[in-house]
Amino acid sequence: MFKTLKEIFRKEDLLQQAYDASIEMLKVDKEMFDAAYRSLRNSDKGEMTIDIYAKDAQINEYQRDIRRKVVAHLVASPAKDLVFGLILVSIVIDIERIGDYIKNIVELAEEHPRKLFGVGFEERVADVEKDVSRRFEILVEAFENFDVEAARKLMRGHRAITQNCDGMLKSLLHVEIPEMTCSDSVAIALYTRYLKRVSSHITNIASSIVNPFDRIGFSE
């Protein structure tokens, strides 16, 4: 289906513009994510290298613009490309939600008194955040090139991130770690939850490349 979508987008200016805007949204999300996790993990004062709230406003404007373009196209051609327009509108909801979770990471960095170190979980946390950052890169490439195999790889990879994040949360709930402060425990629990949710929305977007419309957000 996505190959057909690609050809439709090439032919229709409004849908092409909406599709291009969705790719830009993903790139802004990636920029926001990298800045957010570095602020939380590498800074003692939560400094940000970008204006995260301005970037979030940009994401929101992209989403509204895409909706307008899809609606305008469907009004002009109500019987044409309805499913493809719905797919695109569905995708940008996930992209916008990623931005919300990234803001949560920034807020956590602002409230946490120093850079967050995972103590006994440090290696696992670092692996997850690197995986999520890499998943953004793969998703942008897959979305630009309509790469079904890359999208499948993203969908399969989410399970390991889920298991890792859930495992850390269970350990924090059931195992007392004397060298970890209450503040750090809460921050790690929240951070791993946010990472899991970001990865989940990346998976949903990847599923739109692999699946028909009714199975977006579900397994292949």
Z-matrix of the N, CA and C atoms (Angstrom, degrees):
N
C 1 1.462
C 2 1.526 1 111.56
N 3 1.326 2 116.73 1 -37.57
C 4 1.464 3 118.27 2 -175.31
C 5 1.526 4 111.75 3 -69.67
N 6 1.322 5 117.83 4 -29.03
C 7 1.466 6 119.44 5 175.87
C 8 1.522 7 110.47 6 -64.77
N 9 1.317 8 115.97 7 -40.69
C 10 1.461 9 120.32 8 176.03
C 11 1.518 10 110.41 9 -63.47
N 12 1.332 11 115.10 10 -41.77
C 13 1.465 12 120.41 11 177.57
C 14 1.520 13 111.32 12 -57.87
N 15 1.322 14 116.42 13 -40.94
C 16 1.457 15 121.43 14 178.78
C 17 1.530 16 110.84 15 -58.21
N 18 1.318 17 116.67 16 -44.74
C 19 1.462 18 120.34 17 -178.93
C 20 1.522 19 111.41 18 -67.29
N 21 1.325 20 115.95 19 -38.13
C 22 1.474 21 119.70 20 177.50
C 23 1.517 22 110.17 21 -62.77
N 24 1.324 23 116.42 22 -45.50
C 25 1.463 24 120.60 23 -179.11
C 26 1.525 25 111.41 24 -60.05
N 27 1.320 26 116.52 25 -36.88
C 28 1.463 27 119.78 26 -179.02
C 29 1.535 28 111.12 27 -66.46
N 30 1.317 29 115.66 28 -30.55
C 31 1.453 30 119.77 29 -175.52
C 32 1.527 31 112.72 30 -86.16
N 33 1.320 32 117.91 31 -28.26
C 34 1.462 33 121.64 32 -172.41
C 35 1.528 34 110.00 33 -109.62
N 36 1.321 35 116.46 34 116.31
C 37 1.460 36 120.41 35 -174.91
C 38 1.521 37 112.78 36 -58.78
N 39 1.325 38 118.03 37 -46.11
C 40 1.462 39 120.19 38 -176.84
C 41 1.525 40 111.29 39 -64.17
N 42 1.309 41 117.28 40 -44.25
C 43 1.455 42 119.78 41 178.22
C 44 1.523 43 111.54 42 -67.76
N 45 1.325 44 117.02 43 -35.76
C 46 1.465 45 120.06 44 175.67
C 47 1.525 46 110.30 45 -61.62
N 48 1.322 47 115.64 46 -44.21
C 49 1.467 48 120.19 47 179.09
C 50 1.530 49 110.79 48 -63.36
N 51 1.324 50 116.37 49 -41.51
C 52 1.459 51 120.31 50 179.49
C 53 1.528 52 110.90 51 -65.57
N 54 1.308 53 115.95 52 -41.28
C 55 1.462 54 121.03 53 178.09
C 56 1.532 55 110.95 54 -63.42
N 57 1.334 56 116.72 55 -45.11
C 58 1.468 57 120.68 56 178.13
C 59 1.526 58 110.76 57 -60.84
N 60 1.324 59 116.49 58 -39.03
C 61 1.466 60 120.51 59 179.85
C 62 1.525 61 110.97 60 -65.93
N 63 1.334 62 117.40 61 -35.54
C 64 1.466 63 119.97 62 178.82
C 65 1.525 64 110.92 63 -65.82
N 66 1.322 65 117.42 64 -35.90
C 67 1.470 66 120.72 65 176.13
C 68 1.527 67 110.18 66 -65.56
N 69 1.330 68 116.68 67 -41.33
C 70 1.466 69 119.91 68 177.36
C 71 1.525 70 110.95 69 -63.17
N 72 1.332 71 116.59 70 -38.04
C 73 1.469 72 120.18 71 176.35
C 74 1.522 73 110.75 72 -57.53
N 75 1.317 74 116.53 73 -45.51
C 76 1.464 75 120.76 74 -179.91
C 77 1.525 76 111.28 75 -61.89
N 78 1.319 77 116.49 76 -40.13
C 79 1.465 78 120.46 77 -179.75
C 80 1.528 79 111.00 78 -66.48
N 81 1.327 80 116.58 79 -37.74
C 82 1.469 81 119.92 80 176.94
C 83 1.520 82 109.73 81 -66.71
N 84 1.338 83 117.37 82 -41.69
C 85 1.462 84 120.60 83 176.00
C 86 1.526 85 111.02 84 -56.79
N 87 1.316 86 116.70 85 -44.17
C 88 1.468 87 120.66 86 -179.93
C 89 1.524 88 110.71 87 -62.10
N 90 1.317 89 116.98 88 -43.72
C 91 1.466 90 120.99 89 177.99
C 92 1.526 91 110.80 90 -61.58
N 93 1.325 92 116.27 91 -43.43
C 94 1.463 93 121.03 92 178.35
C 95 1.523 94 111.65 93 -62.73
N 96 1.326 95 116.29 94 -43.95
C 97 1.463 96 119.94 95 -177.43
C 98 1.513 97 111.72 96 -62.54
N 99 1.316 98 116.91 97 -47.61
C 100 1.464 99 120.15 98 -178.87
C 101 1.528 100 111.41 99 -61.74
N 102 1.337 101 116.94 100 -40.47
C 103 1.460 102 120.24 101 178.49
C 104 1.527 103 110.93 102 -67.38
N 105 1.332 104 116.99 103 -37.87
C 106 1.465 105 121.30 104 -176.52
C 107 1.523 106 111.96 105 -68.50
N 108 1.338 107 116.67 106 -47.80
C 109 1.466 108 116.60 107 -176.75
C 110 1.528 109 111.41 108 -71.24
N 111 1.314 110 117.85 109 -29.15
C 112 1.465 111 119.35 110 175.84
C 113 1.524 112 110.60 111 -69.36
N 114 1.311 113 116.76 112 -35.61
C 115 1.466 114 120.08 113 177.32
C 116 1.521 115 110.55 114 -63.14
N 117 1.325 116 116.89 115 -44.29
C 118 1.459 117 121.19 116 -179.06
C 119 1.513 118 112.13 117 -70.34
N 120 1.317 119 117.07 118 -38.29
C 121 1.462 120 120.29 119 -168.35
C 122 1.525 121 114.17 120 -100.55
N 123 1.333 122 117.16 121 -18.50
C 124 1.464 123 119.27 122 -175.16
C 125 1.521 124 114.30 123 -119.16
N 126 1.322 125 117.14 124 -5.21
C 127 1.459 126 120.09 125 -175.39
C 128 1.526 127 110.93 126 -119.58
N 129 1.328 128 115.75 127 138.82
C 130 1.465 129 120.60 128 176.36
C 131 1.523 130 112.79 129 -83.68
N 132 1.300 131 117.09 130 -9.76
C 133 1.470 132 120.27 131 -177.60
C 134 1.523 133 112.93 132 -125.67
N 135 1.314 134 116.70 133 7.90
C 136 1.456 135 119.95 134 178.09
C 137 1.514 136 114.49 135 69.36
N 138 1.357 137 116.92 136 27.50
C 139 1.468 138 118.71 137 179.82
C 140 1.521 139 110.75 138 -63.16
N 141 1.339 140 115.04 139 143.74
C 142 1.459 141 121.57 140 177.92
C 143 1.518 142 109.44 141 -114.35
N 144 1.324 143 116.10 142 140.03
C 145 1.465 144 120.72 143 178.92
C 146 1.526 145 111.59 144 -85.58
N 147 1.333 146 116.87 145 -11.46
C 148 1.465 147 121.50 146 177.15
C 149 1.521 148 109.01 147 -135.15
N 150 1.326 149 116.34 148 163.94
C 151 1.465 150 121.23 149 174.22
C 152 1.524 151 107.68 150 -83.40
N 153 1.325 152 116.42 151 97.23
C 154 1.458 153 120.92 152 -172.57
C 155 1.519 154 111.62 153 -64.56
N 156 1.331 155 117.01 154 -32.94
C 157 1.462 156 119.93 155 -177.24
C 158 1.529 157 111.16 156 -75.99
N 159 1.312 158 116.98 157 -32.04
C 160 1.468 159 120.32 158 173.55
C 161 1.523 160 109.69 159 -67.22
N 162 1.329 161 116.39 160 -39.73
C 163 1.458 162 119.98 161 177.98
C 164 1.530 163 110.77 162 -65.50
N 165 1.323 164 116.24 163 -39.05
C 166 1.460 165 119.50 164 178.27
C 167 1.524 166 110.76 165 -64.91
N 168 1.326 167 116.69 166 -38.99
C 169 1.462 168 120.14 167 176.13
C 170 1.527 169 110.68 168 -63.00
N 171 1.325 170 116.12 169 -36.11
C 172 1.459 171 120.48 170 176.81
C 173 1.531 172 111.00 171 -64.15
N 174 1.331 173 116.13 172 -41.88
C 175 1.458 174 121.04 173 176.39
C 176 1.525 175 110.24 174 -58.54
N 177 1.322 176 116.51 175 -46.27
C 178 1.465 177 120.79 176 -178.57
C 179 1.527 178 111.52 177 -62.90
N 180 1.326 179 116.46 178 -39.22
C 181 1.459 180 119.92 179 179.24
C 182 1.529 181 110.54 180 -67.72
N 183 1.327 182 116.88 181 -39.61
C 184 1.463 183 120.05 182 174.77
C 185 1.533 184 110.14 183 -57.37
N 186 1.328 185 116.07 184 -45.23
C 187 1.460 186 119.72 185 -177.87
C 188 1.531 187 110.94 186 -61.50
N 189 1.324 188 117.15 187 -45.02
C 190 1.467 189 119.95 188 179.10
C 191 1.524 190 111.03 189 -63.90
N 192 1.330 191 115.59 190 -39.98
C 193 1.468 192 120.11 191 -179.21
C 194 1.529 193 110.94 192 -64.87
N 195 1.319 194 116.34 193 -41.51
C 196 1.469 195 120.05 194 178.21
C 197 1.517 196 110.26 195 -63.34
N 198 1.315 197 117.60 196 -43.47
C 199 1.465 198 119.94 197 177.88
C 200 1.525 199 111.13 198 -59.41
N 201 1.336 200 116.04 199 -44.50
C 202 1.469 201 119.31 200 -179.92
C 203 1.523 202 111.20 201 -60.86
N 204 1.325 203 115.88 202 -43.65
C 205 1.464 204 119.40 203 -177.94
C 206 1.524 205 111.74 204 -66.81
N 207 1.323 206 116.94 205 -41.48
C 208 1.463 207 119.80 206 178.95
C 209 1.525 208 110.37 207 -64.64
N 210 1.334 209 116.92 208 -44.99
C 211 1.462 210 120.46 209 179.66
C 212 1.526 211 110.71 210 -63.00
N 213 1.333 212 116.70 211 -43.24
C 214 1.466 213 119.95 212 179.99
C 215 1.519 214 110.92 213 -60.74
N 216 1.320 215 115.62 214 -41.04
C 217 1.471 216 119.14 215 178.54
C 218 1.525 217 111.03 216 -64.47
N 219 1.344 218 116.69 217 -44.29
C 220 1.456 219 119.98 218 -176.57
C 221 1.527 220 111.97 219 -71.10
N 222 1.330 221 116.87 220 -30.92
C 223 1.470 222 119.80 221 175.50
C 224 1.522 223 109.92 222 -65.82
N 225 1.329 224 115.94 223 -40.73
C 226 1.462 225 120.28 224 -179.77
C 227 1.522 226 111.24 225 -71.78
N 228 1.342 227 116.88 226 -33.06
C 229 1.468 228 121.41 227 -178.99
C 230 1.528 229 108.67 228 -134.95
N 231 1.332 230 118.30 229 71.86
C 232 1.463 231 121.74 230 -171.12
C 233 1.526 232 114.89 231 -60.88
N 234 1.314 233 117.98 232 -25.64
C 235 1.460 234 119.80 233 -178.56
C 236 1.522 235 112.61 234 -96.17
N 237 1.323 236 116.47 235 4.18
C 238 1.459 237 120.25 236 -171.49
C 239 1.528 238 111.23 237 -117.30
N 240 1.301 239 115.85 238 131.05
C 241 1.476 240 122.26 239 171.04
C 242 1.523 241 113.52 240 62.86
N 243 1.334 242 117.57 241 26.95
C 244 1.462 243 120.46 242 -178.56
C 245 1.523 244 111.05 243 -60.04
N 246 1.331 245 116.65 244 -47.29
C 247 1.464 246 120.34 245 -177.52
C 248 1.517 247 110.96 246 -62.64
N 249 1.309 248 116.78 247 -40.92
C 250 1.460 249 120.03 248 -178.40
C 251 1.529 250 111.15 249 -65.83
N 252 1.321 251 115.86 250 -38.89
C 253 1.460 252 119.27 251 176.21
C 254 1.513 253 111.35 252 -63.21
N 255 1.340 254 117.09 253 -40.92
C 256 1.461 255 121.26 254 178.69
C 257 1.530 256 111.18 255 -64.62
N 258 1.326 257 116.51 256 -39.11
C 259 1.465 258 120.31 257 177.42
C 260 1.524 259 110.61 258 -59.01
N 261 1.310 260 116.03 259 -46.65
C 262 1.461 261 119.76 260 -177.33
C 263 1.522 262 111.40 261 -65.28
N 264 1.332 263 116.87 262 -42.43
C 265 1.464 264 120.20 263 178.28
C 266 1.527 265 110.47 264 -63.29
N 267 1.328 266 116.99 265 -37.87
C 268 1.463 267 120.95 266 177.51
C 269 1.523 268 111.29 267 -63.88
N 270 1.318 269 116.84 268 -42.50
C 271 1.461 270 121.78 269 -178.88
C 272 1.528 271 111.73 270 -60.52
N 273 1.335 272 117.03 271 -44.15
C 274 1.465 273 118.76 272 -174.00
C 275 1.519 274 111.95 273 -70.48
N 276 1.328 275 117.98 274 -21.08
C 277 1.463 276 119.48 275 173.68
C 278 1.523 277 109.76 276 -63.49
N 279 1.329 278 116.39 277 -44.55
C 280 1.469 279 119.97 278 178.04
C 281 1.525 280 111.34 279 -65.15
N 282 1.321 281 116.91 280 -39.26
C 283 1.469 282 119.48 281 179.85
C 284 1.528 283 109.91 282 -63.43
N 285 1.321 284 116.94 283 -41.29
C 286 1.468 285 120.62 284 179.66
C 287 1.524 286 111.22 285 -66.53
N 288 1.337 287 117.10 286 -37.70
C 289 1.460 288 120.41 287 179.74
C 290 1.528 289 110.83 288 -66.45
N 291 1.322 290 117.66 289 -34.86
C 292 1.463 291 120.04 290 175.04
C 293 1.522 292 109.83 291 -57.18
N 294 1.330 293 116.70 292 -43.94
C 295 1.456 294 120.43 293 178.24
C 296 1.514 295 112.60 294 -58.42
N 297 1.322 296 117.21 295 -37.07
C 298 1.469 297 120.89 296 178.77
C 299 1.523 298 110.95 297 -65.19
N 300 1.328 299 117.34 298 -42.74
C 301 1.469 300 119.32 299 179.09
C 302 1.527 301 111.58 300 -68.50
N 303 1.309 302 116.43 301 -32.22
C 304 1.463 303 118.96 302 176.00
C 305 1.525 304 110.20 303 -65.80
N 306 1.321 305 117.40 304 -38.66
C 307 1.468 306 120.12 305 175.05
C 308 1.525 307 110.35 306 -61.67
N 309 1.315 308 117.48 307 -36.72
C 310 1.463 309 120.11 308 176.28
C 311 1.526 310 111.30 309 -60.88
N 312 1.329 311 117.06 310 -39.54
C 313 1.467 312 120.50 311 177.48
C 314 1.523 313 110.50 312 -64.15
N 315 1.337 314 116.56 313 -41.26
C 316 1.463 315 120.78 314 178.58
C 317 1.528 316 110.70 315 -63.02
N 318 1.320 317 116.59 316 -43.90
C 319 1.469 318 120.39 317 178.63
C 320 1.520 319 110.76 318 -62.83
N 321 1.321 320 116.65 319 -36.74
C 322 1.463 321 120.29 320 176.60
C 323 1.526 322 110.29 321 -64.78
N 324 1.321 323 116.80 322 -41.40
C 325 1.475 324 120.84 323 178.17
C 326 1.526 325 111.12 324 -63.09
N 327 1.318 326 116.66 325 -36.34
C 328 1.470 327 120.76 326 -179.89
C 329 1.529 328 111.81 327 -69.08
N 330 1.333 329 116.05 328 -33.79
C 331 1.468 330 120.28 329 -176.74
C 332 1.518 331 113.21 330 -88.71
N 333 1.330 332 117.28 331 -28.36
C 334 1.464 333 119.54 332 -178.82
C 335 1.525 334 108.72 333 -73.08
N 336 1.315 335 118.65 334 133.24
C 337 1.464 336 121.38 335 -170.20
C 338 1.525 337 116.06 336 -69.27
N 339 1.309 338 118.26 337 -14.62
C 340 1.470 339 121.06 338 -178.44
C 341 1.520 340 107.85 339 -159.09
N 342 1.329 341 115.56 340 175.47
C 343 1.461 342 117.37 341 179.71
C 344 1.523 343 109.96 342 -60.59
N 345 1.304 344 115.42 343 141.84
C 346 1.456 345 121.31 344 -172.60
C 347 1.527 346 110.45 345 -85.20
N 348 1.338 347 115.25 346 121.96
C 349 1.461 348 121.31 347 175.78
C 350 1.520 349 107.65 348 -116.40
N 351 1.312 350 116.82 349 133.86
C 352 1.455 351 120.99 350 -171.58
C 353 1.507 352 116.78 351 -82.26
N 354 1.311 353 117.82 352 3.43
C 355 1.477 354 122.54 353 -178.35
C 356 1.538 355 108.14 354 49.32
N 357 1.335 356 118.71 355 -117.34
C 358 1.456 357 120.81 356 -178.09
C 359 1.518 358 114.47 357 -69.03
N 360 1.335 359 116.37 358 -12.38
C 361 1.468 360 120.95 359 -179.13
C 362 1.534 361 112.75 360 -103.66
N 363 1.317 362 116.69 361 2.91
C 364 1.453 363 119.75 362 -169.84
C 365 1.527 364 113.24 363 -55.37
N 366 1.301 365 117.55 364 -47.97
C 367 1.469 366 120.03 365 -177.25
C 368 1.530 367 110.62 366 -63.72
N 369 1.318 368 116.68 367 -40.37
C 370 1.470 369 120.21 368 -179.20
C 371 1.519 370 111.16 369 -67.76
N 372 1.325 371 116.93 370 -41.96
C 373 1.468 372 120.54 371 178.64
C 374 1.524 373 110.09 372 -62.86
N 375 1.330 374 116.18 373 -45.36
C 376 1.468 375 120.32 374 -179.72
C 377 1.521 376 111.14 375 -61.95
N 378 1.327 377 116.99 376 -38.77
C 379 1.470 378 120.34 377 178.71
C 380 1.528 379 110.86 378 -63.45
N 381 1.327 380 116.69 379 -42.99
C 382 1.466 381 119.97 380 -178.07
C 383 1.521 382 110.90 381 -66.04
N 384 1.334 383 117.50 382 -45.71
C 385 1.462 384 118.39 383 -177.11
C 386 1.534 385 111.10 384 -66.95
N 387 1.326 386 116.98 385 -34.40
C 388 1.467 387 119.40 386 175.19
C 389 1.527 388 110.83 387 -66.81
N 390 1.322 389 116.31 388 -40.64
C 391 1.464 390 120.41 389 178.41
C 392 1.530 391 110.67 390 -62.04
N 393 1.325 392 116.77 391 -43.79
C 394 1.465 393 120.40 392 -178.61
C 395 1.528 394 110.45 393 -64.94
N 396 1.323 395 116.77 394 -42.53
C 397 1.459 396 120.29 395 178.07
C 398 1.525 397 110.83 396 -61.07
N 399 1.324 398 116.39 397 -42.42
C 400 1.458 399 120.67 398 178.79
C 401 1.531 400 111.08 399 -66.66
N 402 1.321 401 116.96 400 -34.97
C 403 1.461 402 120.86 401 179.60
C 404 1.530 403 110.82 402 -62.92
N 405 1.326 404 116.83 403 -34.95
C 406 1.459 405 119.85 404 174.36
C 407 1.525 406 110.69 405 -58.96
N 408 1.315 407 116.24 406 -47.40
C 409 1.469 408 120.94 407 -178.08
C 410 1.537 409 110.96 408 -61.19
N 411 1.322 410 116.23 409 -44.59
C 412 1.462 411 120.46 410 179.85
C 413 1.524 412 110.04 411 -64.64
N 414 1.333 413 116.68 412 -40.61
C 415 1.463 414 120.33 413 -178.37
C 416 1.519 415 111.53 414 -63.75
N 417 1.328 416 117.48 415 -44.82
C 418 1.462 417 120.18 416 179.39
C 419 1.526 418 110.22 417 -59.60
N 420 1.326 419 116.50 418 -45.37
C 421 1.465 420 120.51 419 179.68
C 422 1.533 421 110.87 420 -64.10
N 423 1.327 422 116.78 421 -43.26
C 424 1.461 423 120.65 422 -179.36
C 425 1.521 424 110.88 423 -64.78
N 426 1.324 425 116.29 424 -39.15
C 427 1.462 426 121.18 425 -177.86
C 428 1.524 427 110.53 426 -70.46
N 429 1.320 428 116.12 427 -39.81
C 430 1.470 429 120.06 428 179.31
C 431 1.524 430 111.73 429 -68.55
N 432 1.339 431 116.32 430 -35.86
C 433 1.469 432 120.98 431 -173.49
C 434 1.525 433 113.43 432 -104.80
N 435 1.340 434 117.45 433 3.45
C 436 1.457 435 121.80 434 -178.14
C 437 1.533 436 110.05 435 52.03
N 438 1.336 437 114.44 436 48.86
C 439 1.459 438 121.58 437 -175.24
C 440 1.532 439 109.44 438 -90.72
N 441 1.322 440 116.34 439 100.55
C 442 1.462 441 121.79 440 -176.13
C 443 1.525 442 111.23 441 -66.42
N 444 1.323 443 118.20 442 -40.47
C 445 1.468 444 120.46 443 -178.06
C 446 1.524 445 111.76 444 -66.47
N 447 1.333 446 116.71 445 -38.98
C 448 1.463 447 119.58 446 176.62
C 449 1.523 448 110.25 447 -64.46
N 450 1.325 449 116.67 448 -39.55
C 451 1.465 450 120.83 449 178.36
C 452 1.527 451 110.85 450 -64.46
N 453 1.331 452 116.16 451 -40.40
C 454 1.474 453 119.68 452 176.50
C 455 1.527 454 110.93 453 -60.90
N 456 1.323 455 116.00 454 -40.46
C 457 1.468 456 120.20 455 178.85
C 458 1.525 457 110.51 456 -61.03
N 459 1.320 458 116.77 457 -40.99
C 460 1.461 459 120.42 458 177.56
C 461 1.521 460 111.30 459 -63.50
N 462 1.319 461 116.79 460 -42.85
C 463 1.463 462 120.41 461 -179.69
C 464 1.522 463 111.09 462 -63.39
N 465 1.312 464 116.88 463 -42.02
C 466 1.470 465 120.29 464 179.67
C 467 1.531 466 111.44 465 -67.76
N 468 1.334 467 116.53 466 -35.35
C 469 1.463 468 120.69 467 -174.33
C 470 1.508 469 114.67 468 -71.92
N 471 1.315 470 117.17 469 -17.49
C 472 1.469 471 119.43 470 -176.23
C 473 1.525 472 111.98 471 -67.27
N 474 1.317 473 117.88 472 -32.44
C 475 1.463 474 120.40 473 -177.52
C 476 1.535 475 111.65 474 -58.84
N 477 1.340 476 117.07 475 -42.22
C 478 1.467 477 120.16 476 -179.58
C 479 1.527 478 110.93 477 -63.92
N 480 1.334 479 116.98 478 -39.17
C 481 1.464 480 120.32 479 178.22
C 482 1.527 481 110.25 480 -65.42
N 483 1.320 482 116.72 481 -43.37
C 484 1.460 483 121.00 482 177.91
C 485 1.523 484 111.12 483 -58.91
N 486 1.318 485 116.59 484 -47.68
C 487 1.463 486 120.37 485 -179.02
C 488 1.522 487 111.65 486 -63.07
N 489 1.322 488 116.54 487 -39.92
C 490 1.461 489 120.67 488 -179.93
C 491 1.527 490 110.75 489 -65.58
N 492 1.333 491 116.40 490 -48.54
C 493 1.465 492 120.57 491 -179.01
C 494 1.528 493 111.40 492 -64.44
N 495 1.335 494 116.90 493 -43.97
C 496 1.467 495 120.16 494 179.28
C 497 1.525 496 110.93 495 -64.83
N 498 1.333 497 116.39 496 -36.93
C 499 1.456 498 119.85 497 179.01
C 500 1.520 499 111.97 498 -64.41
N 501 1.333 500 116.56 499 -41.57
C 502 1.469 501 119.59 500 177.87
C 503 1.525 502 111.11 501 -64.77
N 504 1.329 503 116.81 502 -41.09
C 505 1.464 504 119.89 503 179.77
C 506 1.524 505 111.15 504 -62.96
N 507 1.319 506 117.39 505 -43.53
C 508 1.465 507 120.49 506 178.90
C 509 1.528 508 111.09 507 -62.54
N 510 1.320 509 116.89 508 -39.63
C 511 1.463 510 120.23 509 178.19
C 512 1.518 511 110.87 510 -63.51
N 513 1.326 512 116.48 511 -42.42
C 514 1.460 513 120.27 512 179.33
C 515 1.527 514 111.75 513 -63.64
N 516 1.329 515 116.61 514 -33.21
C 517 1.465 516 120.79 515 -178.77
C 518 1.526 517 112.68 516 -78.02
N 519 1.332 518 116.95 517 -30.58
C 520 1.460 519 119.46 518 -169.76
C 521 1.520 520 115.03 519 -115.30
N 522 1.319 521 117.94 520 -12.20
C 523 1.467 522 120.34 521 -177.85
C 524 1.524 523 109.30 522 -120.69
N 525 1.315 524 116.93 523 124.69
C 526 1.463 525 120.81 524 178.01
C 527 1.528 526 109.24 525 -80.01
N 528 1.325 527 115.87 526 127.93
C 529 1.466 528 121.33 527 -179.45
C 530 1.530 529 107.40 528 -115.90
N 531 1.334 530 118.56 529 99.11
C 532 1.462 531 121.97 530 -172.02
C 533 1.526 532 113.71 531 -56.30
N 534 1.332 533 117.82 532 -36.98
C 535 1.454 534 120.19 533 -175.63
C 536 1.530 535 113.08 534 -79.49
N 537 1.326 536 117.98 535 -2.78
C 538 1.460 537 121.44 536 -179.57
C 539 1.523 538 109.76 537 -104.19
N 540 1.329 539 116.52 538 126.49
C 541 1.462 540 121.00 539 179.04
C 542 1.525 541 110.18 540 -73.09
N 543 1.333 542 115.51 541 162.41
C 544 1.460 543 120.86 542 176.35
C 545 1.531 544 110.26 543 -59.28
N 546 1.333 545 116.09 544 -41.67
C 547 1.462 546 121.18 545 179.57
C 548 1.518 547 111.29 546 -59.69
N 549 1.323 548 116.92 547 -45.38
C 550 1.460 549 120.83 548 -179.97
C 551 1.528 550 111.59 549 -66.36
N 552 1.337 551 116.65 550 -39.06
C 553 1.462 552 120.35 551 179.68
C 554 1.523 553 111.22 552 -61.40
N 555 1.331 554 115.58 553 -46.63
C 556 1.469 555 120.02 554 179.47
C 557 1.526 556 110.42 555 -63.79
N 558 1.340 557 115.97 556 -43.27
C 559 1.466 558 120.19 557 -178.06
C 560 1.527 559 111.56 558 -63.88
N 561 1.340 560 117.13 559 -42.79
C 562 1.462 561 120.09 560 178.69
C 563 1.525 562 110.71 561 -64.03
N 564 1.340 563 116.28 562 -42.08
C 565 1.463 564 120.23 563 179.40
C 566 1.530 565 110.95 564 -60.20
N 567 1.330 566 116.15 565 -46.71
C 568 1.469 567 119.98 566 179.95
C 569 1.527 568 111.17 567 -66.67
N 570 1.321 569 115.64 568 -44.12
C 571 1.465 570 119.98 569 -176.02
C 572 1.528 571 111.33 570 -62.39
N 573 1.332 572 117.23 571 -44.63
C 574 1.461 573 119.48 572 179.82
C 575 1.527 574 110.62 573 -65.55
N 576 1.328 575 117.39 574 -33.44
C 577 1.466 576 120.04 575 176.48
C 578 1.524 577 111.24 576 -65.93
N 579 1.330 578 116.18 577 -41.49
C 580 1.469 579 119.58 578 178.46
C 581 1.529 580 111.02 579 -65.68
N 582 1.326 581 116.51 580 -41.31
C 583 1.464 582 119.99 581 178.35
C 584 1.531 583 110.75 582 -61.30
N 585 1.304 584 115.98 583 -42.45
C 586 1.465 585 120.59 584 179.06
C 587 1.523 586 110.77 585 -61.60
N 588 1.338 587 117.61 586 -42.47
C 589 1.460 588 120.85 587 -177.95
C 590 1.536 589 110.89 588 -69.07
N 591 1.324 590 117.42 589 -39.63
C 592 1.467 591 120.21 590 176.43
C 593 1.527 592 109.40 591 -59.95
N 594 1.327 593 116.77 592 -46.43
C 595 1.457 594 120.85 593 179.09
C 596 1.522 595 111.19 594 -61.74
N 597 1.320 596 117.13 595 -37.29
C 598 1.457 597 121.60 596 179.61
C 599 1.532 598 111.39 597 -62.79
N 600 1.329 599 116.90 598 -43.01
C 601 1.466 600 120.14 599 179.38
C 602 1.531 601 111.22 600 -69.79
N 603 1.325 602 116.72 601 -34.36
C 604 1.476 603 119.58 602 173.27
C 605 1.523 604 109.70 603 -60.28
N 606 1.330 605 116.67 604 -41.53
C 607 1.459 606 121.42 605 178.61
C 608 1.520 607 111.21 606 -63.45
N 609 1.332 608 116.73 607 -41.75
C 610 1.465 609 119.96 608 178.38
C 611 1.526 610 111.27 609 -59.52
N 612 1.335 611 115.97 610 -43.56
C 613 1.462 612 120.13 611 -179.97
C 614 1.523 613 109.82 612 -64.58
N 615 1.342 614 116.39 613 -43.34
C 616 1.466 615 120.10 614 178.45
C 617 1.524 616 111.07 615 -60.44
N 618 1.325 617 116.98 616 -35.04
C 619 1.468 618 119.95 617 -178.78
C 620 1.519 619 111.79 618 -64.84
N 621 1.336 620 117.93 619 -24.53
C 622 1.468 621 120.14 620 178.58
C 623 1.527 622 111.58 621 -69.19
N 624 1.329 623 116.84 622 -21.46
C 625 1.464 624 121.07 623 177.29
C 626 1.526 625 110.38 624 -80.56
N 627 1.332 626 115.49 625 -30.37
C 628 1.463 627 121.04 626 -174.20
C 629 1.533 628 112.18 627 -94.36
N 630 1.327 629 116.80 628 -40.93
C 631 1.457 630 121.69 629 -168.01
C 632 1.526 631 113.37 630 -101.68
N 633 1.333 632 117.04 631 159.94
C 634 1.466 633 120.15 632 167.50
C 635 1.524 634 109.87 633 -69.00
N 636 1.314 635 116.11 634 168.98
C 637 1.472 636 121.18 635 -172.06
C 638 1.523 637 112.94 636 -55.32
N 639 1.341 638 117.76 637 -42.15
C 640 1.464 639 119.87 638 -174.30
C 641 1.527 640 112.99 639 -69.92
N 642 1.338 641 117.62 640 -12.15
C 643 1.463 642 120.33 641 179.71
C 644 1.520 643 113.16 642 -112.75
N 645 1.335 644 118.24 643 14.65
C 646 1.461 645 120.04 644 173.59
C 647 1.519 646 108.80 645 -62.67
N 648 1.319 647 116.27 646 129.59
C 649 1.461 648 121.03 647 -178.17
C 650 1.516 649 113.30 648 91.00
N 651 1.342 650 116.88 649 -0.73
C 652 1.452 651 120.94 650 179.42
C 653 1.525 652 109.49 651 -120.41
N 654 1.340 653 115.50 652 171.50
C 655 1.458 654 119.77 653 178.65
C 656 1.518 655 110.50 654 -65.94
N 657 1.324 656 116.02 655 161.30
C 658 1.460 657 120.55 656 -177.68
C 659 1.526 658 110.84 657 -64.64
